[in-house]
Amino acid sequence: MIRLGIRANLAQFSLLVAVNGLVGGMLGQERTVLPLLAEQAFQLTGYTFLLTYVLAFGLTKAATNYFAGTWSDRYGRKPVLVIGWLIAVPVPLLLIWAPSWGWVVAANVLLGVNQGLTWSTTVIMKIDLAGPHRRGLAMGLNEAAGYVAVAVTALATGYLAARYGLRPAPFLLGLSFAALGLGLSSLAVRETRGHAHLEASRHVTGGELTDRQVFSRTSLREPALSSASQAGMVNNLNDGLAWGLLPILFATAGLSVARIGVLAALYPAVWGVGQLLTGPLSDRWGRKWLITAGMLAQAVALGVIAAVHTFALWAAAAVLLGIGTAMVYPTLLASVGDVAHPAWRARAVGVYRLWRDGGFAVGAVLAGVIADIWGLRTAIWVVAVLTGLSGLLVAVRMYETHPVRHARIGGG
């Protein structure tokens, strides 16, 4: 018998949390090592060219997110998840054997497809299982698992690189993550589309929308959905900056590989663990003001990173950046789940994640060009300003989406 709720589906929900931890580990294998590999092994000096791997990842992940939502509604969630893990297997091998930078870019195209299919599907499946009342908690647990794994893997690969070299040791972790994720998804994960159908049966209207209508609502027309989409894009724009350029900033200041690994891990670690608190808080306090405050906190943190020159201050700013991102990340997903009808929710999540992860590509181009022309710190300042403006736009345009909070304030 199909039942909604985290407690009623605890075994499958917990398994999906673990699977998303492995998804995050695939991303974390690159956070510390790849920017250093670009400079030391391939002698890349232009920031724009260096960030081609972030651009390739962002474009493919963004596009794949959209198709993951559509395919999940059409064919089911589990097949999409398994295909995503099959595509993950070659990624660490390409990074280990890459004789040229083009191989690294190709690996990140595959990584983008992997992340788009697997992360999107675990999000959709947890929303299916959780039902309407605990989406914030569900997304907090999902995103915490993913980004704690990013942080732990970034830290581990930093130490492996410092001790054994940039290749192959750090990427052997990614290979083990891909094998384990494929095995669990194939053998233990169960389909959850029936849970979405059960929830949809309890709604009277609003379920029949074309793909074009879902795209239009989520991107532009519906105030909460479109506000979430732009905030998600700007959030990942600054995450792309943190991924691609901040390790280079720290290296130019003379920090060791191990210390760069600590800073690369600190931000996603606080982000990941913080979501265990901020996800449930959004169920209690509501979504809108947590998102607004989180975007503004990120803007302040980026400004501090651009202004200071010491490890201790960079570490403090990384903590603040992680706190701000933790306030935003699961809350945006929960707000999309609040507004979208169960019949087209997977597609709405796909469109939201299309825009959100398109931020990686926008950030790679914008930050790379500005850094090449005016320097690294100027690029960080520009992204800080954009992040602050995004938070203000949420404050002006978005309404409260949490069902209980929305009812108390009379809608929006």
HELIX and SHEET records of a PDB file:
HELIX    1   1 ARG A    7  ASN A    9  5                                   3    
HELIX    2   2 LEU A   10  ARG A   31  1                                  22    
HELIX    3   3 VAL A   33  GLN A   40  1                                   8    
HELIX    4   4 TYR A   47  LEU A   50  1                                   4    
HELIX    5   5 THR A   52  TYR A   75  1                                  24    
HELIX    6   6 ARG A   77  ALA A   88  1                                  12    
HELIX    7   7 PRO A   90  TRP A   97  1                                   8    
HELIX    8   8 TRP A  101  ALA A  130  1                                  30    
HELIX    9   9 ARG A  135  TYR A  164  1                                  30    
HELIX   10  10 ALA A  169  LEU A  187  1                                  19    
HELIX   11  11 ARG A  193  SER A  201  1                                   9    
HELIX   12  12 ASP A  211  SER A  216  1                                   6    
HELIX   13  13 ARG A  217  ARG A  221  3                                   5    
HELIX   14  14 PRO A  223  GLY A  244  1                                  22    
HELIX   15  15 LEU A  246  THR A  252  1                                   7    
HELIX   16  16 VAL A  257  TRP A  285  1                                  29    
HELIX   17  17 LYS A  288  ALA A  307  1                                  20    
HELIX   18  18 PHE A  311  VAL A  339  1                                  29    
HELIX   19  19 ARG A  345  TRP A  374  1                                  30    
HELIX   20  20 LEU A  376  ARG A  397  1                                  22    
HELIX   21  21 PRO A  403  ILE A  409  1                                   7    
END                                                                             
